[in-house]
Amino acid sequence: MANIKFHKGLLVPLFLMGAVPILSACQTPPSTLSPTEEAALLTISGSATYRERIAAPQGATLTVELSDTSRADAPAIPVADWSASLDQGGVPKNFTLEVNEPLDPRFTYTLRATITGPDGDLLWTTDTVHQLMAVTGDLEAGELVMVMVQPAPEPEPEPETPEVTGNEYRVSAIGGDAVTGSRPVTINFMEDGRVNGFGGCNSFGGSFKESNGKLTFGDLISTMMACLDVPAGAQESALYETLRGTVTVAPGADGKVILTGENDTKIELVSTALKPLAGTSWLVETMGGTAIVAGSEPQINFDADGKINGTTGCNQFFGGYAQNGAAIAFTGVGMTKMACMSDGVMEQETAFGAILSGNTQAKIDSLGNLVIRGEDGISFTARPLPAEGEATEGDPAVLGGGAWQVEDLNRAGIIDNTVLTLTFTEDGKVSGSTGCNSLSGTYTSTGTTLTFSPLMMTRRACVAPALNNQESKFTTALQGEMAWRITADGALELTREGGHRILLRR
């Protein structure tokens, strides 16, 4: 038998290339073949294996197939194949492939080894090229090394179309533009088929019907307040234009809901429904009729193991909780017994402790704050605190653009009909009014802090002691470094150790 050369070329997609000339017969052909056909018969021998040190599953089958792959734009044409079960012995496995029909030397043929599982899934396959050169007898193909086929990822399940009836949402974007303004834009789809909300300048209401992923709106009625905030007015108009006729409901990213109006404008909604509180922390800002003492605000932390802890503003507390949707049951709440000497802190602690007793109802309001209502109907409202290591920086550029008017000093309000202001300029200057005097100075800012230089102030006397006391609290707070943030409803909050807190709005 003649010598055979067999060359391997790596990293080429599975083609056995080259001419297959007339071969010398190594077995007796059927007598019906012509001399040319007898010379074209071929036997291909070799072994097939893979590198992974794992066994093929029970029922797996090894197949070696020779195909005509001459036409790139047509399916491969099978010429001959050989197969064997791998239940006994595994790989490497020797094979002998008999070609009982003549091969055309002008064509290209592919020799491929595969392993399929009992369910027909492809598990291993060859990925190298074997090119025949001057074959004149039986062919020794050598070792065919297969590579493991990575299973196709499971298809993502189609998200279900959400139902909006009975849910309240905050509008986060209209027509692809993020919603801005001092108050959140909201939509509340009530169980009785009524819809209401706030559009950015005005409140609105009307009716709707939900069916098969579509909302059909009746005419909406809106209050008629003028929009001094031009962007807010444009957002409101776009919202009302979209909530007309039939609107399509679809799921969005991160649990959001997308409404698409007949005008093709999309409204992005964020649910205000209460999610599991485990792993969150909250700072109490209001509580029924009880004043919150600046610098001594209660804080509550919900742990993942059903435990709560925090501070009443004076004492540390601890206990357990169980959440079932909006219902939260507090159990075994206890606290330390330090005396609270600061004005108002004892009253604050008593009211806070009364809410954390027994069964309560909780919700997230349109500003993203947590509201927990106790059994006696009194509730507290708390803003979320960032998780440890979470970035909370703002853009210092938002400080400029006009005067900020003080709304609250140290959580004690301000005297009626008094105007206290601060104005920040881009060149680092600050000016304002204490209600009696003008002040000025410089400041530096980062994403989290404002640092004031010593401020200069005129020396007009305040006409009343209360005004003088208010001015003193204001100027005392504005010293050195203060933390700052923009609240969810657009206010500027400045805080400093010692209970100093200033809340301002434009």
PAPA-956435 format. One line per 5 residues: number of its first residue (from 1); for each residue x negated, y, z negated of C-alpha. Coordinates in nm, 2 decimals, always signed. Example, Ala and Ser with C-alpha at 12.3 -4.5 7.8 and 13.67 -1.06 7.14 Angstrom:
<rs>
1) -1.23/-0.45/-0.78; -1.37/-0.11/-0.71
</rs>
This chain:
<rs>
1) +0.00/+0.00/+0.00; -0.13/+0.35/+0.09; -0.25/+0.60/-0.17; +0.00/+0.87/-0.26; -0.07/+1.22/-0.37
6) +0.20/+1.39/-0.60; +0.16/+1.76/-0.69; +0.34/+1.95/-0.96; +0.40/+2.32/-0.95; +0.54/+2.48/-1.27
11) +0.81/+2.73/-1.32; +0.98/+2.70/-0.99; +1.36/+2.62/-0.99; +1.39/+2.25/-0.93; +1.30/+2.20/-0.57
16) +1.13/+1.89/-0.43; +0.97/+2.05/-0.12; +0.78/+1.93/+0.18; +0.82/+1.68/+0.45; +0.89/+1.31/+0.39
21) +0.73/+1.13/+0.68; +0.80/+0.78/+0.80; +0.71/+0.54/+0.51; +0.57/+0.19/+0.51; +0.83/-0.05/+0.38
26) +0.75/-0.22/+0.04; +1.06/-0.43/+0.05; +1.25/-0.62/+0.31; +1.51/-0.39/+0.46; +1.85/-0.50/+0.58
31) +1.84/-0.64/+0.93; +2.09/-0.39/+1.06; +1.84/-0.10/+1.04; +1.65/+0.02/+1.34; +1.26/+0.03/+1.33
36) +1.27/+0.40/+1.26; +1.53/+0.36/+0.98; +1.33/+0.07/+0.83; +1.02/+0.29/+0.80; +1.22/+0.57/+0.63
41) +1.33/+0.36/+0.33; +1.18/+0.49/+0.00; +1.14/+0.37/-0.36; +1.06/+0.64/-0.62; +0.93/+0.53/-0.96
46) +0.83/+0.72/-1.27; +0.94/+0.81/-1.63; +1.15/+1.08/-1.78; +1.10/+1.23/-2.13; +1.14/+1.55/-2.34
51) +0.91/+1.72/-2.60; +1.16/+1.76/-2.89; +1.11/+1.51/-3.17; +1.48/+1.43/-3.19; +1.70/+1.15/-3.07
56) +1.97/+1.19/-2.81; +2.32/+1.14/-2.95; +2.49/+0.81/-2.92; +2.65/+0.78/-2.58; +2.39/+1.00/-2.40
61) +2.29/+0.90/-2.05; +1.97/+0.97/-1.85; +2.02/+1.03/-1.48; +1.76/+1.08/-1.21; +1.90/+1.21/-0.88
66) +1.75/+1.28/-0.54; +1.95/+1.55/-0.35; +1.92/+1.73/-0.01; +1.89/+2.09/-0.10; +1.79/+2.22/+0.24
71) +2.07/+2.47/+0.27; +2.04/+2.75/+0.01; +2.40/+2.87/+0.07; +2.56/+2.52/+0.04; +2.60/+2.27/-0.24
76) +2.33/+2.00/-0.28; +2.40/+1.67/-0.11; +2.34/+1.36/-0.32; +2.11/+1.11/-0.16; +2.04/+0.85/-0.43
81) +2.06/+0.83/-0.81; +1.96/+0.61/-1.10; +2.10/+0.62/-1.46; +2.06/+0.44/-1.79; +2.20/+0.46/-2.14
86) +1.97/+0.60/-2.41; +2.15/+0.42/-2.69; +1.87/+0.16/-2.69; +1.51/+0.30/-2.69; +1.55/+0.67/-2.61
91) +1.27/+0.85/-2.41; +1.03/+0.81/-2.25; +1.24/+0.60/-2.01; +1.10/+0.44/-1.69; +1.32/+0.47/-1.38
96) +1.31/+0.33/-1.02; +1.51/+0.52/-0.76; +1.58/+0.34/-0.43; +1.65/+0.55/-0.13; +1.85/+0.33/+0.12
101) +1.89/+0.59/+0.40; +1.63/+0.76/+0.61; +1.51/+1.10/+0.50; +1.47/+1.38/+0.76; +1.11/+1.52/+0.74
106) +1.25/+1.87/+0.82; +1.46/+1.89/+0.51; +1.39/+1.97/+0.15; +1.48/+1.72/-0.13; +1.51/+1.78/-0.50
111) +1.43/+1.52/-0.76; +1.60/+1.60/-1.09; +1.62/+1.43/-1.43; +1.90/+1.52/-1.67; +2.05/+1.39/-2.00
116) +2.42/+1.43/-2.07; +2.61/+1.37/-2.39; +2.90/+1.14/-2.43; +3.14/+1.43/-2.35; +2.95/+1.51/-2.03
121) +2.77/+1.82/-2.17; +2.42/+1.88/-2.02; +2.16/+1.84/-2.30; +1.83/+1.82/-2.12; +1.71/+1.89/-1.76
126) +1.39/+1.92/-1.56; +1.27/+2.27/-1.47; +0.96/+2.19/-1.26; +0.90/+2.15/-0.89; +0.77/+1.81/-0.75
131) +0.63/+1.85/-0.39; +0.56/+1.54/-0.18; +0.25/+1.54/+0.03; +0.18/+1.29/+0.31; +0.40/+1.01/+0.16
136) +0.34/+0.69/+0.35; +0.47/+0.43/+0.10; +0.64/+0.39/-0.23; +0.63/+0.71/-0.44; +0.50/+0.73/-0.79
141) +0.66/+1.04/-0.93; +0.48/+1.03/-1.26; +0.63/+1.18/-1.57; +0.93/+1.41/-1.54; +0.95/+1.64/-1.85
146) +1.29/+1.78/-1.94; +1.36/+2.09/-2.14; +1.65/+2.12/-2.39; +1.95/+2.32/-2.26; +2.08/+2.57/-2.51
151) +2.45/+2.54/-2.57; +2.66/+2.82/-2.44; +2.78/+3.05/-2.71; +3.14/+3.00/-2.83; +3.36/+3.26/-2.66
156) +3.47/+3.54/-2.88; +3.84/+3.51/-2.97; +4.06/+3.77/-2.81; +4.15/+4.02/-3.08; +4.51/+4.03/-3.17
161) +4.71/+4.34/-3.09; +4.76/+4.52/-3.42; +5.10/+4.62/-3.55; +5.11/+4.98/-3.68; +5.46/+4.98/-3.84
166) +5.43/+5.03/-4.21; +5.07/+5.17/-4.19; +4.92/+5.51/-4.23; +4.62/+5.62/-4.02; +4.37/+5.90/-4.00
171) +4.30/+6.02/-3.64; +3.92/+6.00/-3.58; +3.91/+6.09/-3.21; +4.13/+6.22/-2.94; +4.04/+6.18/-2.57
176) +3.69/+6.06/-2.68; +3.62/+6.37/-2.88; +3.57/+6.34/-3.26; +3.84/+6.52/-3.46; +3.72/+6.82/-3.65
181) +3.89/+7.06/-3.89; +3.93/+7.14/-4.26; +4.21/+6.88/-4.30; +4.23/+6.52/-4.16; +4.47/+6.46/-3.88
186) +4.71/+6.18/-3.98; +4.99/+5.96/-3.85; +5.22/+5.75/-4.07; +5.44/+5.48/-3.91; +5.71/+5.41/-4.16
191) +5.90/+5.08/-4.19; +6.23/+5.26/-4.11; +6.12/+5.37/-3.77; +6.02/+5.72/-3.87; +5.68/+5.87/-3.79
196) +5.52/+6.17/-3.95; +5.18/+6.32/-4.00; +4.96/+6.63/-3.98; +4.83/+6.74/-3.64; +4.55/+6.98/-3.75
201) +4.76/+7.29/-3.79; +5.12/+7.17/-3.83; +5.31/+6.89/-3.98; +5.52/+6.68/-3.74; +5.79/+6.41/-3.75
206) +6.01/+6.20/-3.53; +6.10/+5.84/-3.45; +5.94/+5.54/-3.29; +6.00/+5.18/-3.19; +5.73/+4.91/-3.18
211) +5.76/+4.61/-2.95; +5.50/+4.38/-2.78; +5.20/+4.61/-2.83; +5.38/+4.92/-2.72; +5.53/+5.22/-2.91
216) +5.82/+5.42/-2.77; +5.85/+5.77/-2.93; +6.15/+5.99/-2.96; +6.10/+6.37/-2.95; +5.86/+6.49/-3.21
221) +5.95/+6.80/-3.42; +5.67/+7.02/-3.55; +5.63/+7.32/-3.78; +5.54/+7.64/-3.60; +5.24/+7.77/-3.79
226) +4.98/+7.95/-3.57; +4.65/+7.77/-3.52; +4.37/+8.02/-3.61; +4.12/+7.74/-3.56; +4.11/+7.72/-3.18
231) +3.96/+7.36/-3.15; +4.21/+7.23/-3.41; +4.49/+7.38/-3.20; +4.36/+7.21/-2.89; +4.34/+6.88/-3.07
236) +4.69/+6.91/-3.20; +4.83/+6.99/-2.85; +4.65/+6.68/-2.71; +4.79/+6.47/-2.99; +5.15/+6.58/-2.93
241) +5.11/+6.53/-2.55; +4.99/+6.18/-2.60; +5.26/+6.08/-2.85; +5.53/+6.10/-2.58; +5.73/+5.82/-2.41
246) +5.56/+5.48/-2.42; +5.22/+5.44/-2.58; +5.00/+5.12/-2.56; +4.85/+4.98/-2.88; +4.52/+4.80/-2.86
251) +4.25/+4.69/-3.11; +3.93/+4.90/-3.12; +3.58/+4.85/-3.27; +3.53/+4.82/-3.65; +3.90/+4.75/-3.71
256) +4.02/+5.07/-3.55; +4.34/+5.10/-3.35; +4.35/+5.26/-3.00; +4.67/+5.43/-2.87; +4.68/+5.51/-2.50
261) +4.94/+5.75/-2.38; +5.11/+5.78/-2.04; +4.86/+6.06/-1.97; +4.58/+5.81/-2.02; +4.45/+5.99/-2.32
266) +4.32/+5.76/-2.60; +4.38/+5.83/-2.97; +4.15/+5.65/-3.21; +4.30/+5.56/-3.55; +4.14/+5.45/-3.88
271) +4.36/+5.27/-4.13; +4.39/+5.42/-4.47; +4.50/+5.08/-4.61; +4.31/+4.97/-4.93; +4.03/+4.73/-4.86
276) +3.86/+4.51/-5.12; +3.69/+4.74/-5.37; +3.42/+4.50/-5.47; +3.08/+4.66/-5.44; +3.21/+5.02/-5.43
281) +3.16/+5.32/-5.67; +3.38/+5.62/-5.72; +3.35/+5.96/-5.89; +3.68/+6.10/-6.04; +3.76/+6.45/-5.93
286) +4.13/+6.50/-6.04; +4.35/+6.32/-6.30; +4.71/+6.41/-6.34; +4.74/+6.73/-6.55; +4.41/+6.67/-6.73
291) +4.12/+6.89/-6.64; +3.80/+6.72/-6.52; +3.49/+6.86/-6.70; +3.21/+6.96/-6.46; +2.90/+6.75/-6.51
296) +3.10/+6.49/-6.71; +3.32/+6.34/-6.44; +3.43/+5.98/-6.50; +3.27/+5.72/-6.27; +3.40/+5.37/-6.20
301) +3.20/+5.08/-6.03; +3.37/+4.77/-5.90; +3.14/+4.47/-5.90; +3.17/+4.17/-5.67; +3.22/+3.93/-5.96
306) +3.55/+4.09/-6.08; +3.39/+4.32/-6.33; +3.41/+4.70/-6.37; +3.18/+4.94/-6.55; +3.11/+5.31/-6.56
311) +3.14/+5.62/-6.77; +3.44/+5.82/-6.90; +3.22/+6.13/-6.89; +3.11/+6.05/-7.25; +3.12/+5.68/-7.33
316) +3.02/+5.38/-7.12; +3.31/+5.13/-7.04; +3.33/+4.78/-6.91; +3.59/+4.52/-6.84; +3.74/+4.30/-6.56
321) +3.98/+4.36/-6.27; +4.17/+4.15/-6.02; +4.28/+4.30/-5.69; +4.57/+4.18/-5.48; +4.60/+4.42/-5.19
326) +4.71/+4.75/-5.34; +4.77/+4.60/-5.68; +4.49/+4.61/-5.93; +4.51/+4.45/-6.28; +4.26/+4.57/-6.54
331) +4.18/+4.34/-6.83; +3.96/+4.35/-7.14; +3.85/+4.71/-7.10; +3.62/+4.83/-7.38; +3.38/+5.11/-7.43
336) +3.11/+5.25/-7.66; +3.21/+5.47/-7.95; +3.00/+5.79/-7.91; +3.16/+6.11/-8.03; +3.24/+6.34/-7.74
341) +3.16/+6.70/-7.85; +3.20/+6.89/-7.52; +3.52/+7.08/-7.47; +3.78/+6.87/-7.29; +3.58/+6.55/-7.26
346) +3.78/+6.36/-7.53; +4.10/+6.45/-7.36; +3.95/+6.34/-7.03; +3.84/+6.01/-7.17; +4.17/+5.94/-7.33
351) +4.36/+6.00/-7.01; +4.12/+5.80/-6.80; +4.13/+5.50/-7.04; +4.51/+5.50/-7.04; +4.51/+5.45/-6.66
356) +4.26/+5.16/-6.68; +4.51/+4.95/-6.88; +4.72/+4.68/-6.73; +4.87/+4.68/-6.39; +4.80/+4.97/-6.15
361) +4.87/+5.06/-5.78; +4.59/+5.19/-5.56; +4.56/+5.34/-5.22; +4.31/+5.53/-5.00; +4.44/+5.88/-4.92
366) +4.39/+6.06/-4.59; +4.06/+6.21/-4.71; +3.92/+5.86/-4.78; +3.95/+5.91/-5.16; +4.07/+5.63/-5.40
371) +4.39/+5.70/-5.58; +4.48/+5.47/-5.88; +4.82/+5.51/-6.05; +4.86/+5.37/-6.39; +5.17/+5.21/-6.55
376) +5.29/+5.55/-6.69; +5.28/+5.71/-6.34; +4.96/+5.91/-6.40; +4.69/+5.87/-6.14; +4.33/+5.98/-6.08
381) +4.17/+6.06/-5.75; +3.81/+5.97/-5.69; +3.57/+6.02/-5.40; +3.34/+5.74/-5.28; +2.98/+5.75/-5.40
386) +2.72/+5.63/-5.15; +2.57/+5.28/-5.19; +2.22/+5.26/-5.33; +1.98/+5.36/-5.06; +2.25/+5.48/-4.82
391) +2.18/+5.80/-4.64; +2.41/+6.09/-4.72; +2.23/+6.38/-4.55; +2.41/+6.66/-4.38; +2.31/+6.91/-4.11
396) +2.19/+7.23/-4.27; +2.32/+7.42/-3.97; +2.68/+7.38/-4.09; +2.60/+7.62/-4.37; +2.59/+7.92/-4.14
401) +2.86/+8.06/-3.92; +3.04/+8.28/-4.17; +3.13/+8.35/-4.53; +3.22/+8.07/-4.77; +3.48/+8.17/-5.04
406) +3.47/+8.02/-5.38; +3.77/+7.80/-5.46; +3.65/+7.65/-5.79; +3.38/+7.70/-6.05; +3.28/+7.41/-6.28
411) +3.62/+7.24/-6.22; +3.79/+7.52/-6.41; +3.93/+7.72/-6.11; +3.88/+8.09/-6.06; +4.06/+8.40/-6.18
416) +4.36/+8.49/-5.95; +4.30/+8.76/-5.69; +3.92/+8.75/-5.73; +3.70/+8.69/-5.43; +3.36/+8.52/-5.47
421) +3.16/+8.45/-5.16; +2.83/+8.32/-5.02; +2.70/+8.37/-4.66; +2.40/+8.17/-4.52; +2.20/+8.29/-4.22
426) +1.98/+8.09/-3.99; +1.67/+8.28/-4.10; +1.70/+8.16/-4.46; +1.88/+8.46/-4.62; +2.18/+8.43/-4.85
431) +2.42/+8.71/-4.96; +2.75/+8.72/-5.13; +2.99/+8.87/-5.39; +3.04/+8.78/-5.75; +3.38/+8.95/-5.76
436) +3.21/+9.25/-5.93; +2.87/+9.28/-5.77; +2.69/+9.20/-5.45; +2.40/+8.95/-5.45; +2.12/+8.86/-5.20
441) +1.81/+8.65/-5.17; +1.66/+8.37/-4.98; +1.72/+7.99/-4.96; +1.56/+7.68/-4.81; +1.77/+7.37/-4.72
446) +1.73/+7.01/-4.64; +2.00/+6.75/-4.56; +2.08/+6.71/-4.93; +1.95/+7.02/-5.13; +1.96/+7.40/-5.13
451) +1.68/+7.58/-5.32; +1.76/+7.94/-5.40; +1.50/+8.21/-5.47; +1.57/+8.44/-5.77; +1.87/+8.63/-5.65
456) +1.90/+9.01/-5.66; +2.23/+9.17/-5.77; +2.38/+9.51/-5.80; +2.46/+9.63/-6.16; +2.83/+9.73/-6.15
461) +3.01/+9.64/-6.47; +3.30/+9.41/-6.44; +3.62/+9.58/-6.57; +3.73/+9.28/-6.78; +3.54/+9.03/-7.00
466) +3.70/+8.74/-6.81; +3.55/+8.87/-6.49; +3.22/+8.92/-6.65; +3.23/+8.56/-6.78; +3.32/+8.43/-6.43
471) +3.03/+8.62/-6.27; +2.79/+8.48/-6.53; +2.90/+8.12/-6.45; +2.86/+8.18/-6.08; +2.52/+8.34/-6.09
476) +2.39/+8.09/-6.35; +2.48/+7.80/-6.12; +2.30/+7.96/-5.82; +1.95/+7.90/-5.96; +1.67/+7.68/-5.82
481) +1.76/+7.36/-5.65; +2.12/+7.25/-5.60; +2.26/+6.94/-5.43; +2.51/+7.02/-5.15; +2.75/+6.82/-4.93
486) +3.05/+6.89/-4.70; +3.36/+6.71/-4.85; +3.60/+6.51/-4.64; +3.84/+6.80/-4.61; +3.57/+7.05/-4.50
491) +3.47/+7.22/-4.83; +3.11/+7.30/-4.93; +3.03/+7.16/-5.27; +2.72/+7.28/-5.46; +2.62/+7.10/-5.78
496) +2.33/+7.12/-6.03; +2.25/+6.95/-6.36; +2.42/+7.09/-6.66; +2.77/+7.07/-6.52; +2.73/+7.34/-6.26
501) +2.96/+7.30/-5.96; +3.08/+7.54/-5.70; +3.34/+7.45/-5.44; +3.37/+7.69/-5.14; +3.58/+7.70/-4.82
506) +3.57/+7.91/-4.51
</rs>
